[in-house]
Amino acid sequence: MSNTVARAQGSHNPWQVTSATIVRIDREAPDVSTYELRMADPVQAESFQPGQFNMLYVPGIGEAAISISGKTNDGLLQHTVRTVGAVTAALERGGVGFSLGVRGPFGTPWPVDRLRPSPSSTPADRRDVILVAGGIGLAPLRSVITHLIQHRDEVNQVDVLLGARTPSDLIYASEFEAWADHGIRLQTTVDRADATWSGHVGVVTVLLDRLAIEQPESTILMTCGPEVMMRFVVQAASARGIPESNAWVTLERNMNCAIGLCGHCQLGPEFVCKDGPVFRYDRISTWFHVQGL
Ligand SMILES: Cc1cc2nc3c(=O)[nH]c(=O)nc-3n(C[C@H](O)[C@H](O)[C@H](O)COP(=O)(O)OP(=O)(O)OC[C@H]3O[C@@H](n4cnc5c(N)ncnc54)[C@H](O)[C@@H]3O)c2cc1C
């Protein structure tokens, strides 16, 4: 069975590496770029859900798990990457025209299906959504924002709270205006201001503490960033009446096979690659609190 046919039938071979070419690079922050990939197998660009990730493979160097941050209108798959080590540095060195391998998509998606109103519901039943991101943690949530823009009438308020180290570490800044045009309310904060910054300074949970939350019991929270940040975000949300069962986090662990075989990413009884990376908080809260797991 060809890879294309297998994917169309939902039974793709997880070991199959498809070739891809970097056709455009957008610099988002000093050490972060969005790579737009043309996939040799166009079906691979169609089949991802918000929150899923690909394994990007640089021959001779290795593989890294990278969230799929979006797809362009002309079918290019976007991955927003911080250059930290061997694979990510090779992507940066490779630049436009570089060929790499891609396996995926893998993992669980954000709960965007839960946001869809039932046929009998009225506009008053639509849920509020809060997305909280720290730095490059906005990358896996960006595809949720795109989804919400495309399905804007399915939800009520959408608030995005974004924290970054410095103003120049705020990624996707060129998209903020378009998000606002679609009624996505964005608040930003930085750890360290510079001369250009007149906004909030401080941790992102402060933005959550001050947010007007009108229907906490039905609000859905999705958060991605350093684990300590996500823990405090869920605590702050909980203090505002959002149940932990309405909070979703995405986890990063060192990954190898990406299909739950090798155990590299095990967290308690969960394999982050196949049971996650997106988890409902109450499912993993026990393990989330254990240092070093
Ligand atoms: C589901 C998922 C989604 C992700 N999405 C993104 C994304 O969208 N964008 C992004 O930039 N990154 C993302 N990451 C993180 C990315 O996979 C890692 O940063 C990856 O290690 C980069 O590969 P590299 O070869 O460039 O760096 P590496 O050479 O792997 O090194 C990266 C850093 O991690 C440390 N490190 C490496 N291996 C280990 C280990 N076994 N134990 C502890 N520390 C280690 C290194 O010392 C170094 O500081 C994601 C990770 C996961 C699991």
The ligand as an SDF file (V2000), in Angstrom:
LIG
                    3D

 53 58  0  0  0  0  0  0  0  0999 V2000
    5.5550   16.6820   21.6360 C   0  0  0  0  0  0  0  0  0  0  0  0
    6.6920   17.6810   21.5280 C   0  0  0  0  0  0  0  0  0  0  0  0
    6.5180   18.8180   20.7690 C   0  0  0  0  0  0  0  0  0  0  0  0
    7.5690   19.7300   20.6580 C   0  0  0  0  0  0  0  0  0  0  0  0
    7.3580   20.8450   19.9050 N   0  0  0  0  0  0  0  0  0  0  0  0
    8.3640   21.7070   19.7430 C   0  0  0  0  0  0  0  0  0  0  0  0
    8.1740   22.8590   18.9270 C   0  0  0  0  0  0  0  0  0  0  0  0
    7.1060   23.0930   18.3550 O   0  0  0  0  0  0  0  0  0  0  0  0
    9.2270   23.6870   18.7580 N   0  0  0  0  0  0  0  0  0  0  0  0
   10.4320   23.4720   19.3770 C   0  0  0  0  0  0  0  0  0  0  0  0
   11.3560   24.2720   19.1810 O   0  0  0  0  0  0  0  0  0  0  0  0
   10.6410   22.4050   20.1680 N   0  0  0  0  0  0  0  0  0  0  0  0
    9.6370   21.5180   20.3580 C   0  0  0  0  0  0  0  0  0  0  0  0
    9.8390   20.4240   21.1420 N   0  0  0  0  0  0  0  0  0  0  0  0
   11.1470   20.2520   21.8150 C   0  0  0  0  0  0  0  0  0  0  0  0
   12.1690   19.5820   20.8900 C   0  0  0  0  0  0  0  0  0  0  0  0
   11.7370   18.2910   20.5310 O   0  0  0  0  0  0  0  0  0  0  0  0
   13.5060   19.4670   21.6430 C   0  0  0  0  0  0  0  0  0  0  0  0
   14.0170   20.7510   21.9480 O   0  0  0  0  0  0  0  0  0  0  0  0
   14.5370   18.6500   20.8650 C   0  0  0  0  0  0  0  0  0  0  0  0
   15.4230   18.0920   21.8140 O   0  0  0  0  0  0  0  0  0  0  0  0
   15.3480   19.4640   19.8740 C   0  0  0  0  0  0  0  0  0  0  0  0
   16.2560   18.5990   19.2340 O   0  0  0  0  0  0  0  0  0  0  0  0
   17.7810   19.0150   18.9660 P   0  0  0  0  0  0  0  0  0  0  0  0
   18.4400   17.8370   18.3390 O   0  0  0  0  0  0  0  0  0  0  0  0
   17.8820   20.3090   18.2650 O   0  0  0  0  0  0  0  0  0  0  0  0
   18.3280   19.2960   20.4010 O   0  0  0  0  0  0  0  0  0  0  0  0
   19.0260   18.2340   21.3680 P   0  0  0  0  0  0  0  0  0  0  0  0
   20.3890   17.9350   20.8490 O   0  0  0  0  0  0  0  0  0  0  0  0
   18.0940   17.1110   21.6000 O   0  0  0  0  0  0  0  0  0  0  0  0
   19.1760   19.1230   22.6780 O   0  0  0  0  0  0  0  0  0  0  0  0
   18.1440   19.9790   23.1320 C   0  0  0  0  0  0  0  0  0  0  0  0
   18.3430   20.3570   24.5890 C   0  0  0  0  0  0  0  0  0  0  0  0
   17.7530   19.3590   25.3620 O   0  0  0  0  0  0  0  0  0  0  0  0
   18.7580   18.7460   26.1650 C   0  0  0  0  0  0  0  0  0  0  0  0
   18.5620   17.3050   26.0860 N   0  0  0  0  0  0  0  0  0  0  0  0
   18.7120   16.5240   25.0300 C   0  0  0  0  0  0  0  0  0  0  0  0
   18.4640   15.2490   25.3190 N   0  0  0  0  0  0  0  0  0  0  0  0
   18.1410   15.2210   26.6360 C   0  0  0  0  0  0  0  0  0  0  0  0
   17.7770   14.2030   27.5510 C   0  0  0  0  0  0  0  0  0  0  0  0
   17.7330   12.9170   27.2290 N   0  0  0  0  0  0  0  0  0  0  0  0
   17.4790   14.5600   28.8210 N   0  0  0  0  0  0  0  0  0  0  0  0
   17.5320   15.8290   29.2000 C   0  0  0  0  0  0  0  0  0  0  0  0
   17.8860   16.8460   28.3810 N   0  0  0  0  0  0  0  0  0  0  0  0
   18.1800   16.5430   27.1160 C   0  0  0  0  0  0  0  0  0  0  0  0
   20.0810   19.1360   25.5870 C   0  0  0  0  0  0  0  0  0  0  0  0
   21.0670   19.2010   26.5820 O   0  0  0  0  0  0  0  0  0  0  0  0
   19.7730   20.4980   25.0010 C   0  0  0  0  0  0  0  0  0  0  0  0
   19.8400   21.4950   26.0000 O   0  0  0  0  0  0  0  0  0  0  0  0
    8.8040   19.4960   21.2990 C   0  0  0  0  0  0  0  0  0  0  0  0
    8.9770   18.3430   22.0680 C   0  0  0  0  0  0  0  0  0  0  0  0
    7.9320   17.4520   22.1880 C   0  0  0  0  0  0  0  0  0  0  0  0
    8.1280   16.2130   23.0000 C   0  0  0  0  0  0  0  0  0  0  0  0
  1  2  1  0
  2  3  1  0
  2 52  2  0
  3  4  2  0
  4  5  1  0
  4 50  1  0
  5  6  2  0
  6  7  1  0
  6 13  1  0
  7  8  2  0
  7  9  1  0
  9 10  1  0
 10 11  2  0
 10 12  1  0
 12 13  2  0
 13 14  1  0
 14 15  1  0
 14 50  1  0
 15 16  1  0
 16 17  1  0
 16 18  1  0
 18 19  1  0
 18 20  1  0
 20 21  1  0
 20 22  1  0
 22 23  1  0
 23 24  1  0
 24 25  2  0
 24 26  1  0
 24 27  1  0
 27 28  1  0
 28 29  2  0
 28 30  1  0
 28 31  1  0
 31 32  1  0
 32 33  1  0
 33 34  1  0
 33 48  1  0
 34 35  1  0
 35 36  1  0
 35 46  1  0
 36 37  1  0
 36 45  1  0
 37 38  2  0
 38 39  1  0
 39 40  1  0
 39 45  2  0
 40 41  1  0
 40 42  2  0
 42 43  1  0
 43 44  2  0
 44 45  1  0
 46 47  1  0
 46 48  1  0
 48 49  1  0
 50 51  2  0
 51 52  1  0
 52 53  1  0
M  END
$$$$
